[in-house]
Amino acid sequence: MRSYKKRIFQQKNIFLLCIAIRNIFEAIVAPGGLIFTSFFIFLGLADHEIGYILGFIALTNVFQLFSPVIYEKFKSPKKMVLILRILRFCSFYFVLLLPFVENLRFVILLFIIFTSMSFGSLMGGIFLAWNDRIIPMDRKGRYYSTRNLIANGIAILIPLCIGKILDHYTHTTKLFIIIFIVSIFFAIGELLIITKLDDYDIITNNKISLKKILFLPLRDKKYRDFIIFSLLWMFAFSFARPFFNLYAIRYIKLSYKFIAFVASTTAIIKLLLAKVWGAGVDRFGWKKILKYTGLFYASTHFLWFFIHVNSHIIYFLFVLINGIFMIGFNISKFNVNLALTDHENRLSYIAVNSAITALFSFISTNISTSIIQLINPQWKLFSFDIFQVLFGFAGLLYLVAIVYIIKKDL
């Protein structure tokens, strides 16, 4: 028994290390992050082109629908995760050729990113279910808050490094190639760590068809309510969030170093509060934490009405307060998703939820992108530009989602 507990403890640590390495890689290559936003601008992409790329990335999550079916073919979470991560990395690094291509650059970039992200989405909830298999129910809040803690620890260091690099060096083809080559080491590191994980079985309903995958979660009233809440929330998130860094860099004229400093400072605060939020979910329940963090998170978006070229402090306050409540919200939402899927059909439930929210994210981002494309950047509503109006409207959409979930008995 003692050796078994020791092995489980070791495996939990290996999972956390794998997640840490993955977070570093994704922080470097995230399409909406500082590096890729500056890469998009370097390649000469317009605002709406960047928006469409981010919208199509959201659509890749629809492929999570197929993850339970694919898992039944592999019958091994380790093998499935390993193969899909290799495909994700191999397809991604074709971006190294983009600076040397001039014709159809936008289309080729969209294809590369969409393909690479699709392989990641096909993994669905397999890695989560694989990890969750060894975590006791009474420790889940603390364990997943530790995961958030690690993610925020990385979010402290990476933006500072990225901001310093992007501000200090001229944006050239050589610079971006070096950055992407550095990310290869983290990609290889993640693959090596995955090979060290034990191949735990995932409890699934191996007789389930794709048709049943689609309709089973929708027949579960509680989970159906959760799906509706999730799609409302992601519609709001995708309506504005993809444009935050673009707006800060191109229109507010903030330096990469300042944006990175704000992000890292916020990450430190989130790091300190992660376990507090996790313990709060364990003690008071997810609904109370979800309610108050969601309401405050939504309200922070109205601070965009006061952010302009000379309002660095307000931008800092927005990111800080927004981040503090975001981590509490994410921990509570994550826990309710696990609680409502504690059965053999977990993979199907999570896949359907992800696919539906992805579709609405795609629609949402494309609506806001089309608005940005159609309206002149000089347009004003009172003294607010089009981006500020969209960001404020997103705050209202968040409030609709929170009011909906508060009234439901989950």
DOSEFI-772029 format. One record per residue: x, y, z negated of N, C-alpha, C in turn. Coordinates in steps of 0.2 Angstrom, whole numbers, plus 2048, in hexadecimal, padded with zeros to 3 digits. Each point is the difference from the previous one (the first is absolute). Layout:
BEGIN
XYZXYZXYZ
...
# end
This chain:
BEGIN
8047FA8007FC806800804806800
8068007FC8048067FF804801807
8027FB8038038018077FB802805
7FA7FE8007FB8028047FF8087FF
7FF8027FA7FF8077FF806804802
8067FD7FF806804803800801807
7FE7FA8047FF8018077FB805802
7FB8007FD7FA8058028038077FF
8048017FA8028077FF805802805
8057FB8028048018057FD802807
7FB7FC8027FC8018067FD807800
7FD8027FA7FD807800805805801
8067FF7FE805805801803800807
8007FA8038028008077FA803805
7FA7FF7FE7FB804803800807800
8028037FA8018077FF806803804
8057FC8008068028047FE800807
7FC7FB8037FE8008077FC806801
7FC8027FC7FB806801804806800
8058007FB805806800803802807
8037FA8028048018067FB802806
7FA7FD8007FB8018057FE807800
7FF8037FA7FE8077FF806805803
8067FE7FF805804802800800808
7FF7FB8038007FF8077FA804803
7FA7FF7FD7FA8048028018077FF
8038027FB8018077FE804804806
8057FC8028048038067FC800806
7FC7FB8027FD7FF8077F9802800
7FD8027FA7F98028007FE805805
7FB7FE8057FF8058057FD8077FE
7FE8007FA7FD8077FD8058037FC
8067FD7FF8058027FB804806803
8058037FC8048058028047FE806
8037FA8008057FF8067FC7FF806
7FB7FC8007FC7FF8077FD807802
7FD8047FB7FD806802805805804
8078007FD8058048038027FC807
8007FA8008017FC8067FB802806
7FA8007FE7FA802804802807803
8018047FC801807802806801804
8067FC7FF8068008047FE7FD807
7FC7FB8007FE7FD8077FB805804
7FE8057FC7FC8058047F97FF800
7FD7FC7FB7F97FE8007FC8067FD
7FA8008037FB8067FE7FD7FD7FA
7FC8057FC7FD7FE7FA7FB7FA801
7FC8018067FA7FB8018037F9802
8068008038037FA8028037FC7FA
8028047FB8027FD7F97FA7FD7FD
7FB8048007F97FE7FD7FE7FA803
8007FF8077FE7FA8038047FA7FE
8078017FF8047FA7FE7FE7FE7F9
7FF8057FC7FE7FE7F97F97FC800
7FC8038047F97FD8008017F8803
8047FF8058007F98028047FC7FB
8048027FC8047FD7FB7FA7FD7FB
7FC8047FE7FA7FE7FC7FC7FB803
7FF8008067FC7FA8038047FA800
8067FF7FF8047FA8007FD7FC7FA
7FE8037FB7FD7FC7FA7FA7FC801
7FD8018067FB7FB8028027F9801
8077FF8028037FA8018007FC7FA
7FF8037FA8007FC7FA7FA7FB800
7FB8018047FB7FB8008027F9802
8068008048027FA8028057FC7FC
8028047FA8057FD7FC7FE7F97FD
7FA8007FD7FE7F97FE8007FA805
7FE8028068007FB8058087FE802
8048058008077FF8018037FC7FA
7FE8017FA8037FD7FA7FE7F8801
7FA7FF8027FE7F98018047FC805
8038038048057FD8058067FF7FD
8038057FC8067FF7FD8007FC7F9
7FB8007FC7FF7FD7FA8068017FB
8038068028068027FC801808800
7FE8037FA801807800807803801
8057FC7FE807802801802800807
7FE7FA8048028008077FC805804
7FA8017FE7FC8058048028077FF
8028027FA8028077FE807801803
8047FB800807800803800802807
7FC7FC8047FF8008077FD807802
7FB8027FD7FD8078028048067FE
8047FF7FB8058067FE805800805
8037FA8038058008057FD804806
7FA7FE8027FD8038067FF8077FF
7FE8027FA7FF8077FF807804801
8057FE7FD807803801802800807
8007FA8038028008077FD805805
7F98007FF7FC8048058018087FE
8028017FA8008077FE807803803
8057FD800807803802800802807
7FB7FF804800802807800808800
7FE8037FA8008077FF807803802
8057FC7FF807803801801802807
7FB7FD8058018028077FC806802
7FC8037FB7FB805802804807802
8058027FD803806802803800807
8017FA8028037FF8077FB7FF805
7F98017FE7FB7FF8057FC807800
7FE8028067FD8068017F97FF802
7FF7FC8057F97FF8037FC7FB7FC
7FA8027FF7FB7FC7FB8037FF7F9
8048057FE8027FF7F97FB7FF7FB
7FB8048007FA7FF7FB7FD7F9800
7FF7FE8067FC7FA8018057FA7FE
8068008018057FB7FE8018007F9
8008067FD8018007F97FA7FE7FC
7FA8018037FA7FE7FD8007F8800
8027FD8067FF7F98018057FD7FB
8068027FF8057FD7FB7FE8007F9
7FD8067FE7FE8017F97FA7FC7FF
7FB8008047FA7FC8008027F87FF
8047FE8058027F98008037FE7F9
8058047FE8047FE7FA7FB8007FA
7FC8057FF7FC8017FA7FA7FA801
7FF7FE8067FB7FA8008027FA7FD
8077FF8018037FA7FD7FF8007F8
8018067FE8008017F97F97FF7FD
7FB8028047F98007FE7FE7F8801
8027FD8047FE7F88018027FD7F9
8058027FD8017FD7F97FB8017FB
7FB8058017FA8017FC8028007F9
7FC7FC7FC8008007F98047F97FE
8047FD8048047FA7FF8058017FA
8048068018058017FC7FE8017F9
7FA8048007FD8027F97FD7FA7FD
7FD7FC8047FD7FA7FD8057FB7FD
8068008048067FC7FE8038027FA
8018067FF8028047FA7FB7FF7FA
7FA8018027FB8007FA7FF7F97FD
8027FB8047FF7F97FE8037FF7F9
8068037FF8047FF7FA7FF8057FA
7FB8058017FF8057FB7FA7FE7FC
8017FF7F97FA7FF7FC7FB806800
7F97FE7FF7FB8068018018057FB
8027FF7FA8018057FB806804800
8047FE805806804802800804806
7FB7FF804800803807800808800
7FD8037FB8008078008078037FF
8047FC7FB8078027FF8047FF805
7FF7FA8038057FD8057FF805807
7FA8018027FF8058068028077FE
8008027FA8028077FF808800800
8037FA7FE807800801802800807
7FC7FD805801800807800808802
7FB8037FE7FF8078018068047FE
8027FE7FA8068047FD8067FF804
8017FA8038067FF8047FF804807
7FA8008027FF8048068018077FF
7FE8037FA8018077FF8078027FE
8047FB7FE8078007FE804801807
7FE7FC8058038018077FE806803
7F98037FE7FE8068038038067FD
8047FF7FB8048057FD806801804
8047FB801806800803800801808
7FC7FC8038008008087FF807803
7FA8047FD7FF8078038068047FF
8038007FA8058057FF8067FE805
8027FA8018057FE8057FE803807
7FA7FE8027FD802807800807801
7FD8047FB800807800806803801
8057FE7FC8078038018037FF807
7FF7FA8028037FE8077FD804805
7F98008007FC804805802807800
8018037FB8018077FF808802802
8047FB7FE8078018018037FF807
7FD7FB8038037FE8077FB802805
8038028067FC8028067FC7FA802
7FA8018027FC7FA8028027FE807
8047FB8018027FE8067FF7F8801
8007FE8067FF7F98018057FB7FC
8068027FF8057FD7FC7FE7FF7F9
7FD8067FD7FE8007F97FA7FB7FF
7FB8008047FA7FB7FF8027F9802
8057FF8048027F98018047FD7FA
8048047FD8047FE7FA7FB7FF7FA
7FB8047FF7FA7FF7FB7FD7F9801
7FE7FF8067FC7FA8028057FA7FF
8068008028057FB7FF8017FE7F8
8008057FC8017FF7F97FA7FC7FD
7FA8028037FA7FC7FE8007F9801
8047FE8058017F98028037FC7FA
8048037FC8037FC7FA7FA7FE7FB
7FC8058007FA7FE7FB7FB7FB803
7FF8008067FC7FB8048037F97FF
8078008018037F97FF8007FE7F9
8018057FB8007FE7F97F97FE7FE
7FB8028027F97FE7FF7FF7F9802
8027FE8068007F98038047FB7FC
8058027FD8047FC7FC7FD7FE7F9
7FD8067FE7FD7FF7F97F97FB801
7FD8018057FA7FC8018027F8800
8067FF8038027F98008017FD7F9
8018057FB8017FD7F97FA7FF7FC
7FA8028037F97FF7FD7FE7F9801
7FD7FD7FA7FD7FA8017F9800804
7FF7FB8037FA8008057FA7FE7FC
7FD8047FC7FA7FE7FC7FA800805
7FC7FB7FF7F97FF8047FC8057FE
7FC8038057FB8057FF7F97FC800
7FC8017FB7F97FD8007FC803806
7FE7FC8057FC8038057FA7FB802
7FB8028047FB7FC8028027FE807
8047FA8018037FE8067FA7FF806
7FA7FF7FE7FB7FF8057FC806803
8038067FE7FC806802802802807
7FB802804801802807801808800
8028028068008078007FA8047FF
7FA7FC8037FA8037FF7FE8017F8
8027FB7FD7FE8007F88058057FD
8068018028048057FE7FD807800
7FD8018067FD8068017FA8027FB
7FC7FB8007F98017FC8007FE7F9
8047FC7FE8007FD7F98018067FB
8058058008008057FC7FA805800
7FD8018067FB8048017F97FE7FC
8007F97FF7FA7FD7FD8018017F8
8068027FE8018017F97FF8077FE
7FA8017FC7FE8077FF8058047FD
8037FE7FB8058047FC806802805
8037FB8038058018057FE804806
7FA8008027FE8048058008077FE
7FE8017FA8008077FD807803800
8057FB7FE807802800802802807
7FE7FC8058028018067FE807803
7FA8027FE7FD8068028048067FD
8017FF7FA8048057FC807801803
8037FA802807800803800804807
7FB7FE8048008048067FE807800
7FC8027FB7FF8077FF8078047FD
8037FC7FC8068037FD806801806
8007FA8048068008057FE805805
7F98018027FE8058058038077FE
7FF8027F98028067FD808800801
8037FB7FE8078007FF803801807
7FE7FC8058028018077FF806804
7FB8047FD7FD806803806805800
8038007FA8058067FF8077FE7FE
8017FA7FD8067FE7FD806800805
7FE7FD8068067FF805803807802
7FD8057FF8028078038048047FA
8007FD7FA8038047FB807802801
8057FB802807802801801804807
7FC7FF8058008038067FE8087FE
7FB8017FD7FE8077FE8058037FC
8037FD7FB8058037FC806802803
8027FC8058078018047FF805806
7FA7FF8048008048067FC8077FE
7FC8007FB7FC8068008018047F9
8017FD7FB8028037F9808802800
8037FC8058078018008047FE7FA
7FE7FB7FD8047FE7FA8067FC802
8058007FC8067FC8027FF7F97FE
8047FC8038007F97FF8027FF7F9
8058037FE8038007F97FA8017FB
7FC8068017FB8027FB7FB7FA800
7FD7FE8067FB7FB8008027FA7FC
8077FE8018037FA7FD8008017F8
8028067FE8008027F97FA7FF7FD
7FA8038037FA7FF7FD7FD7F9800
8027FC8057FE7F98008037FC7FB
8078027FF8047FC7FB7FE8027F9
7FE8067FF7FE8037F97F97FC7FE
7FC8008057F97FD7FF8017F97FF
8057FC8038017F97FF8027FF7F9
8058047FE8027FF7F97FA8017FB
7FC8048017FA8017FB7FB7FA801
7FF7FD8067FC7FA8028047FA7FD
8068008008047FB7FD7FF7FF7F8
8008067FD7FE8007F97F97FE7FE
7FC8028057F97FF7FE7FD7F9803
8047FC8047FD7FA8037FE7FB7FA
8047FF7FB7FE7FB7FB7FB8027FC
7FF8077FF7FB8037FC7F97FF804
8008018067FA7FE8047FE7F9800
8057FC8017FF7F98007FD7FD7F9
8038037FB7FD7FE7F97F98037FF
7FF8058037F98038007FB7FC803
8027FD8067FC7FC8047FE7FA7FC
8057FD7FC8007FA7FC7FB8017FA
8018067FD7FC8027FA7F9803801
7FF8048057FA8048017FC7FD806
8037FC8047FD7FD806801805806
8007FD8068018038067FC806802
7F97FF7FE7FB8058038018077FD
8028007F98018077FD806803803
8057FC8018078038027FF802808
7FC7FC8037FF8028077FC806801
7FB8017FC7FB8058008048077FF
8048007FB8038077FE806801804
8047FB8028068028047FD801807
7FB7FD8037FD8028067FE807801
7FC8027FB7FD806800805806800
8057FF7FC806805800804800806
8017FA8028047FF8077FD804805
7F97FF8017FC803805801808800
7FF8027FA8008077FE806804802
8067FC800806803801801803807
7FC7FD8058008028077FE807801
7FC8037FC7FE8068018068057FE
8057FE7FE8068047FF803802806
7FF7FC8068028028067FE807803
7FA8027FD7FE8078028048057FE
8057FF7FB8048057FD8077FF802
8027FB8058077FF802801803807
805804800802803806808801800
8038048048078008018048027FA
7FD8047FC8048027FA7FD7FE7F9
7FD7FA8017FD7FD7FA8027F97FE
8078007FF8037FA7FE7FE7FD7FA
7FF8047FB7FD7FE7F97FA7FC801
7FB8038047F97FD8008017F9804
8048008058027F98038037FB7FB
8048027FC8037FC7FB7FB7FD7FB
7FB8057FE7FB7FE7FB7FB7FB804
7FF8018067FB7FB8038037F9801
8068008028037F98018017FD7F9
8028047FB8017FD7F97F97FD7FD
7FB8058007FA7FE7FD7FC7FA804
8018018067FD7FB8058037F97FF
8078007FF8037FA7FF7FF7FD7F9
7FF8047FB7FF7FD7F97F97FC800
7FB8038037FA7FC8007FF7FB806
8048018058007FA8058037FA7FD
8058007FC8037F97FD7FB7FD7FC
7FC8047FC7FB7FD7FB7FA7FD804
7FE8048067FB7FD8048027FA803
8068008038027FA8048017FA7FC
8028007F98017FB7FC7F97FD7FE
7FB8047FF7F97FE7FE7FD7FD806
8018038067FC7FD8068037F9802
8078007FF8037FA8017FE7FA7FC
7FF8027F97FE7FB7FC7F87FD801
7FC8058027F97FE8018007FC806
8048018058007FC8068027F97FE
8057FF7FC8027F97FE7FB7FD7FC
7FD8047FB7FA7FD7FC7FA7FD804
7FF8048057FA7FE8048017FA805
8077FF8018027FA8058047FB7FC
7FE7FE7FA8037FB7FC7FD7F9802
8017FE8067FD7FA8028047FD806
7FD7FB8038047FD8067FF804806
7FC8048007FF8048078038077FF
8058017FB8038077FF803802807
8047FC8048038038067FB802805
7FA7FD8007FB8028057FD8077FE
7FF8007F97FD8077FE804805801
8078007FE805805801801802807
8007FB8048018018087FA804803
7FA7FE7FE7FA8038038008087FD
8018017FA8008067FD806805803
8067FD8028058038037FE802807
7FD7FB8047FE8018077FB806800
7FB8007FC7FB8058018028077FE
8048007FB8038077FE805802805
8037FB8038058028067FC803805
7FB7FD8027FC8038067FD8077FE
7FE8017FA7FE8077FE805805800
8067FD7FE8068057FF802802807
8007FB8058018028077FB805803
7FA7FF7FE7FB8058038018077FC
8018007FA8018067FC806804803
8067FD8018068038027FF803807
7FD7FC8047FE8028077FB806800
7FC8007FC7FB8067FF8048067FE
8048007FB8048067FE805802805
8037FB8038058018067FD804806
7FA7FE8027FC8038057FE8077FF
7FF8017F97FE8077FE806804801
8067FE7FD806803801802802807
7FF7FB8048028018087FB805803
7FA8007FE7FB8048038008087FE
8028017F98008067FD807804801
8008068028068048008038007F9
8077FF7FF8038017FA7FF8077FD
7FF8058047FF8067FD7F98027FD
7FB7FB8017F98007FE8008017F8
7FB8047FE8008017F87F87FF7FE
7FF7FD7FB7FA8017FC8018047FA
7FD8068008028057FB808801801
8047FD7FB8078018018037F9800
7FC7FB8018037F98008017FE807
8067FC8018017FD8077FD7F9800
8007FD8067FC7FA8018037FA7FC
8068007FE8037FB7FC7FD8017F9
8008067FD7FD8017F97F97FE800
7FC8028057F97FE8007FF7F8800
8047FD8048007F88008027FD7FA
8058037FC8027FE7FA7FB8017FB
7FD8068007FA8017FB7FA7FB801
7FF7FF8067FA7FC8028017F97FE
8077FE8008027F97FD7FE7FF7F9
8018067FC7FF8007F97F87FE7FF
7FC8038047F97FF7FF7FE7F9802
8037FD8057FF7F98028027FB7FA
8068027FD8027FC7FA7FB8007FA
7FD8067FF7FB8007FB7FA7FC802
7FE8008067FA7FB8028027F97FE
8067FE8028027F97FE7FF7FE7F9
8038057FC8007FF7F87F98007FE
7FC8058027F98007FD7FC7F9802
8027FD8067FD7FA8028027FA7FB
8068007FF8037FA7FC7FE8007F9
7FF8077FD7FE8017F97F97FD7FF
7FC8018057F97FD7FF7FF7F9801
8057FC8027FF7F98018027FC7FA
7FD7FA7FF8027FC7FB8047FA802
8078018008047FB8028037FC7FA
# end
